């Protein structure tokens, strides 16, 4: 058992994969959907210094040092994104 006073590492387990799969038609669609959004978030951060804001930043409050993929998965879980399969 871990120390109950230590912070809980969530990683890819939160939000749960089963909950995310309810938002899309297949696990493959989820991978593509999340990867595209994570790339947009990453590009948004890269463009901040240049003054170009072509992409929308995170729609959820990112944690310290949270990866773009984790942010994208939380956005999908919260239903904050519209997605059409095949795009």
Beta strands, then each sheet from edge to edge (+ up, - down):
end
